[in-house]
Amino acid sequence: MTTGGPGQESPAPGRAGAGESPHEPHERRPDPPGAPGGPGAHPAPGARVQGFRSGFVALIGRPNVGKSTLLNQLIGRKIAIMSDKPQTTRTRILGVLNRPGAQLVFVDTPGIHKPQHLLGEHMVQIARRTLQEVEAVCWLVEAPDREPGPGDRFIAEQLAGLKTPRVLVVNKIDQVAPGEVPAIAARFAELGTFAAVHPVSALHGVGVAELVGTLEGLLPEGPRFFPEDMVTDQPEAQIMAELIREQILHLTREEVPHAVAVQIEKVERRPNGVVYVPATIYVEREGQKRILIGEQGRMLKEIGRLARLEIEALLGSRIYLDLWVKVKPDWRNKQGALSNFGFHQ
């Protein structure tokens, strides 16, 4: 049966029968041979093994320096959305990298910036709090900047009293001449004391393996925090909502992308194999709603078409994506709305 597309008539959200809960962590699969408790089992989460290293690594930096791109490259699959617009990441996202003798848990944080609304304050608080809860910090800067700017110096001040090992990651080296990279890295390295400095291209994976090796060496011996088949703590529905928001970031401009929140309250797997995903896109003004819907619904259909391709690649299933647009005035400055959308203090 052909999958329904966005903009087509379909049951209103809430009318369909209850389906699979959208709040289960993504990428949890049935236990494979050698799973905890089975023959030839690997150490279970929480168990300590001599010589095994583990810990949390924060990815910090100004908005749009490539933190989410690096996280996806480290994990080997897409778990965080990417955009050339700043402040793409709004919450803390965990990505789990399992290696033969270590488990590295990367924490992708919102970009540290001067907040302009309650949502922005929430995002910066998440980033700052994360610095106190990790075993190592990866500070990303951009090689095309060529030298530190005010935003970089502000972050350096936040890190000044931190005792946690820091690694300076000079990202986007593919955008500058190779001969410039050492001098650029040296200028940024003057901002603090670092355990190592790594020039990388997160987009192309250049230098990422060497970075992982350094980070593994900085982690203490410890237990495996997550099962080996788990790559992120993000619920399936949350990842799908972010994939929808990613397409809005790509297709709209000015104030519209930052005034958008996407909510999926359920995911229904139907008998015919199609996964029904009703999603509500919230904006702050009627004008923004009109932009998202577009003339004769064309913009909303394109958002849905592109998001559906991403979600189908994620789930490996056919998707019926049912998009709705609603107005919730000034939601970014209302704590109740932020809590409903999952932005908890």
C-alpha positions as CSV (number, residue, x, y, z in Angstrom):
1,M,0.0,0.0,0.0
2,T,1.4,3.4,-0.9
3,T,2.4,5.6,2.0
4,G,0.5,8.8,2.5
5,G,2.4,12.0,2.0
6,P,2.3,15.3,3.9
7,G,-0.6,17.6,3.2
8,Q,-2.9,14.7,2.2
9,E,-6.2,14.1,4.1
10,S,-5.8,11.8,7.1
11,P,-7.3,11.2,10.5
12,A,-6.7,14.1,12.9
13,P,-4.1,13.5,15.6
14,G,-5.6,11.8,18.6
15,R,-8.3,9.8,16.7
16,A,-6.1,6.9,15.8
17,G,-5.7,3.9,18.2
18,A,-2.9,3.9,20.7
19,G,0.4,2.7,19.2
20,E,4.0,2.2,20.2
21,S,5.2,4.6,22.8
22,P,7.5,7.3,21.3
23,H,9.4,7.6,24.5
24,E,11.7,4.6,24.2
25,P,15.4,5.2,23.5
26,H,16.4,5.0,19.8
27,E,18.5,2.0,18.6
28,R,17.5,-0.5,21.3
29,R,17.3,-3.8,19.5
30,P,16.7,-7.4,20.7
31,D,19.8,-8.7,22.6
32,P,22.3,-10.2,20.1
33,P,24.5,-13.2,20.8
34,G,26.9,-12.2,23.5
35,A,24.5,-9.7,25.0
36,P,24.5,-9.1,28.8
37,G,23.3,-12.3,30.5
38,G,23.8,-14.6,27.5
39,P,26.6,-17.0,26.5
40,G,29.8,-15.2,25.9
41,A,28.3,-12.0,27.4
42,H,30.1,-8.7,27.4
43,P,30.2,-6.8,30.7
44,A,26.7,-5.6,31.6
45,P,26.1,-1.9,32.0
46,G,27.5,-0.8,35.4
47,A,29.9,-3.7,35.7
48,R,33.6,-2.7,36.1
49,V,36.3,-4.4,34.0
50,Q,39.9,-3.9,34.7
51,G,41.5,-1.6,32.2
52,F,38.1,-0.5,30.7
53,R,37.8,3.3,30.3
54,S,34.6,5.2,30.2
55,G,33.2,8.7,30.7
56,F,31.3,11.7,29.4
57,V,32.8,14.2,26.9
58,A,31.2,17.6,26.4
59,L,31.1,19.1,23.0
60,I,31.0,22.9,23.4
61,G,31.5,26.0,21.3
62,R,29.8,29.0,19.8
63,P,26.6,28.3,17.8
64,N,27.1,26.8,14.3
65,V,30.7,25.6,14.9
66,G,29.9,22.1,13.9
67,K,29.2,20.3,17.2
68,S,26.3,18.2,15.9
69,T,28.2,17.4,12.7
70,L,31.1,16.1,14.8
71,L,28.7,14.1,17.0
72,N,27.2,12.4,14.0
73,Q,30.7,11.7,12.6
74,L,31.9,10.3,15.9
75,I,28.8,8.0,16.3
76,G,28.8,7.0,12.7
77,R,25.1,7.9,12.1
78,K,22.8,10.8,12.3
79,I,21.4,11.5,15.7
80,A,21.6,15.3,15.8
81,I,20.2,17.7,13.2
82,M,22.5,20.0,11.3
83,S,22.0,23.4,9.7
84,D,24.0,26.5,8.7
85,K,21.7,28.5,11.0
86,P,23.0,29.2,14.6
87,Q,21.3,27.7,17.7
88,T,20.2,24.5,15.9
89,T,20.7,22.3,19.0
90,R,18.3,23.2,21.8
91,T,18.7,20.4,24.3
92,R,21.5,18.1,25.5
93,I,22.0,15.1,23.2
94,L,23.9,12.0,24.2
95,G,25.8,10.0,21.6
96,V,27.4,6.7,22.7
97,L,30.6,5.4,21.0
98,N,31.7,1.9,21.9
99,R,35.3,0.8,21.4
100,P,37.0,-2.4,22.3
101,G,38.3,-1.1,25.6
102,A,36.2,2.0,26.2
103,Q,32.9,3.6,26.1
104,L,32.8,7.4,25.3
105,V,29.5,9.2,25.9
106,F,29.5,12.5,24.0
107,V,27.3,15.3,25.1
108,D,26.3,17.7,22.3
109,T,25.3,21.0,24.0
110,P,23.5,24.1,22.7
111,G,25.9,26.8,21.5
112,I,27.0,29.2,24.2
113,H,25.7,32.6,23.3
114,K,24.1,35.8,24.7
115,P,20.5,34.7,25.2
116,Q,17.6,36.9,23.9
117,H,14.7,35.0,25.4
118,L,13.8,32.4,28.0
119,L,14.6,29.5,25.6
120,G,18.0,31.0,25.0
121,E,18.7,31.2,28.7
122,H,17.6,27.6,29.1
123,M,20.0,26.5,26.3
124,V,23.0,28.3,27.8
125,Q,22.3,26.9,31.2
126,I,22.4,23.4,29.8
127,A,25.7,24.0,28.2
128,R,27.2,25.5,31.4
129,R,25.8,22.8,33.6
130,T,27.2,20.1,31.4
131,L,30.8,21.4,32.0
132,Q,30.5,20.4,35.6
133,E,29.3,16.8,34.8
134,V,31.9,15.4,32.4
135,E,35.3,13.8,32.4
136,A,36.6,15.8,29.4
137,V,35.7,18.8,27.3
138,C,36.0,19.2,23.5
139,W,35.9,22.9,22.7
140,L,35.2,23.5,19.0
141,V,36.3,26.6,17.1
142,E,36.2,27.4,13.4
143,A,39.4,27.5,11.3
144,P,37.8,29.9,8.8
145,D,37.6,32.5,11.6
146,R,41.5,32.4,11.6
147,E,41.7,34.0,15.0
148,P,39.5,34.1,18.2
149,G,36.5,36.5,18.3
150,P,34.5,37.9,21.2
151,G,32.4,34.7,21.5
152,D,35.5,32.5,21.7
153,R,37.0,34.7,24.4
154,F,33.7,34.6,26.4
155,I,33.8,30.7,26.3
156,A,37.5,30.8,27.3
157,E,36.4,32.8,30.4
158,Q,33.8,30.1,31.2
159,L,36.5,27.4,31.0
160,A,39.2,29.3,32.9
161,G,38.5,27.8,36.4
162,L,37.6,24.3,35.1
163,K,39.8,21.5,36.2
164,T,38.4,19.0,33.7
165,P,40.9,18.1,30.8
166,R,40.2,20.2,27.7
167,V,40.9,19.4,24.1
168,L,40.8,22.2,21.5
169,V,39.2,21.1,18.3
170,V,39.9,23.4,15.3
171,N,37.0,22.4,13.0
172,K,36.3,23.1,9.3
173,I,40.0,22.8,8.2
174,D,38.7,21.8,4.8
175,Q,37.7,25.5,4.3
176,V,41.2,26.9,4.7
177,A,44.5,26.3,3.0
178,P,46.4,23.4,4.6
179,G,49.4,25.6,5.2
180,E,47.3,28.0,7.3
181,V,46.1,25.4,9.8
182,P,49.1,25.3,12.3
183,A,49.1,29.1,12.7
184,I,45.3,29.2,13.1
185,A,45.4,26.5,15.7
186,A,48.2,28.2,17.6
187,R,46.2,31.5,17.8
188,F,43.2,29.7,19.4
189,A,45.5,27.6,21.7
190,E,46.6,30.9,23.4
191,L,43.1,31.1,24.9
192,G,43.8,28.4,27.5
193,T,45.6,25.3,28.6
194,F,44.8,22.2,26.6
195,A,45.6,18.5,26.9
196,A,45.8,18.4,23.1
197,V,44.9,20.5,20.0
198,H,43.3,18.6,17.1
199,P,42.6,20.2,13.6
200,V,39.6,18.3,12.1
201,S,37.0,18.4,9.4
202,A,33.9,17.0,11.1
203,L,32.0,17.1,7.8
204,H,34.6,14.9,6.0
205,G,35.9,12.9,9.0
206,V,39.5,14.2,8.7
207,G,41.3,13.9,12.0
208,V,38.4,12.5,13.9
209,A,40.0,9.1,14.6
210,E,43.0,10.8,16.1
211,L,40.7,12.9,18.3
212,V,38.9,9.8,19.6
213,G,42.2,8.2,20.5
214,T,43.2,11.3,22.5
215,L,39.8,11.5,24.3
216,E,39.9,7.8,25.2
217,G,43.3,8.3,26.8
218,L,41.9,11.1,29.0
219,L,39.0,9.0,30.4
220,P,39.4,7.2,33.7
221,E,38.8,3.5,34.3
222,G,35.1,2.9,34.8
223,P,32.0,0.9,34.0
224,R,30.1,0.7,30.8
225,F,27.2,3.2,31.3
226,F,25.0,2.1,28.4
227,P,24.4,-1.2,26.5
228,E,26.6,-1.8,23.5
229,D,23.6,-1.6,21.1
230,M,22.5,1.9,22.3
231,V,23.8,4.9,20.4
232,T,21.7,7.7,21.9
233,D,19.4,8.4,24.8
234,Q,17.1,10.4,22.6
235,P,13.6,8.9,22.3
236,E,12.6,7.9,18.8
237,A,9.8,10.5,18.6
238,Q,12.2,13.3,19.7
239,I,14.6,12.4,16.9
240,M,11.8,12.4,14.4
241,A,10.5,15.8,15.6
242,E,14.1,17.2,15.2
243,L,14.3,15.8,11.7
244,I,11.1,17.8,10.8
245,R,12.6,20.9,12.4
246,E,15.8,20.4,10.5
247,Q,13.9,20.7,7.2
248,I,12.2,23.9,8.4
249,L,15.6,25.3,9.2
250,H,16.8,24.5,5.7
251,L,13.7,25.9,3.9
252,T,12.8,29.0,5.8
253,R,14.7,32.1,6.9
254,E,14.7,35.1,9.2
255,E,12.7,34.7,12.4
256,V,10.7,31.6,11.3
257,P,13.2,28.8,12.0
258,H,13.9,29.9,15.6
259,A,10.2,30.4,16.4
260,V,9.4,26.8,15.6
261,A,8.9,23.8,18.0
262,V,7.8,20.4,16.8
263,Q,5.9,17.9,19.0
264,I,5.1,14.3,18.3
265,E,2.9,12.7,21.0
266,K,2.6,9.2,19.6
267,V,3.9,6.9,16.9
268,E,1.5,4.3,15.6
269,R,2.7,1.2,13.8
270,R,-0.2,0.0,11.7
271,P,-1.0,-3.6,10.6
272,N,-0.1,-2.8,7.0
273,G,3.5,-1.9,8.0
274,V,3.1,1.8,7.7
275,V,4.1,4.0,10.6
276,Y,1.7,6.8,11.2
277,V,3.4,9.9,12.7
278,P,1.2,12.9,13.5
279,A,3.3,15.9,14.2
280,T,2.3,19.5,15.3
281,I,4.6,22.4,14.3
282,Y,4.2,25.3,16.7
283,V,5.0,28.9,15.8
284,E,4.5,32.2,17.6
285,R,2.6,34.3,15.0
286,E,-0.1,33.8,12.3
287,G,2.3,35.3,9.7
288,Q,4.8,32.5,10.5
289,K,2.1,29.9,10.2
290,R,1.2,31.2,6.7
291,I,4.9,31.0,5.7
292,L,5.2,27.4,6.8
293,I,2.0,26.3,5.0
294,G,2.9,28.3,1.9
295,E,0.8,29.0,-1.2
296,Q,-1.7,26.1,-1.6
297,G,0.2,24.2,1.1
298,R,3.4,23.8,-1.0
299,M,5.9,24.7,1.7
300,L,4.4,22.3,4.2
301,K,4.3,19.5,1.7
302,E,8.0,20.0,0.9
303,I,8.9,20.1,4.5
304,G,7.0,16.9,5.0
305,R,8.4,15.2,1.9
306,L,12.0,15.8,2.9
307,A,11.4,15.0,6.6
308,R,9.7,11.8,5.6
309,L,12.7,10.6,3.6
310,E,14.9,11.2,6.6
311,I,12.5,9.4,9.0
312,E,12.1,6.5,6.7
313,A,15.9,6.1,6.6
314,L,16.0,6.2,10.4
315,L,13.2,3.7,11.0
316,G,13.6,1.5,7.9
317,S,9.8,1.6,7.5
318,R,7.3,3.4,5.3
319,I,6.0,6.6,7.0
320,Y,2.7,8.5,6.9
321,L,3.7,11.9,8.2
322,D,0.7,14.0,9.1
323,L,1.8,17.6,9.7
324,W,-0.2,20.3,11.4
325,V,0.7,23.9,12.1
326,K,-0.6,25.8,15.2
327,V,0.2,29.2,16.8
328,K,1.3,29.4,20.4
329,P,2.1,33.1,20.9
330,D,5.5,34.0,22.4
331,W,6.1,30.4,23.5
332,R,9.9,30.9,23.8
333,N,9.4,33.2,26.8
334,K,6.8,31.0,28.6
335,Q,8.1,28.4,31.1
336,G,5.0,26.4,30.8
337,A,5.3,26.1,27.1
338,L,9.0,25.3,27.3
339,S,8.2,22.5,29.8
340,N,5.5,21.1,27.5
341,F,8.0,21.0,24.7
342,G,10.6,19.2,26.8
343,F,12.8,22.1,27.8
344,H,13.1,21.4,31.5
345,Q,15.3,23.3,33.9
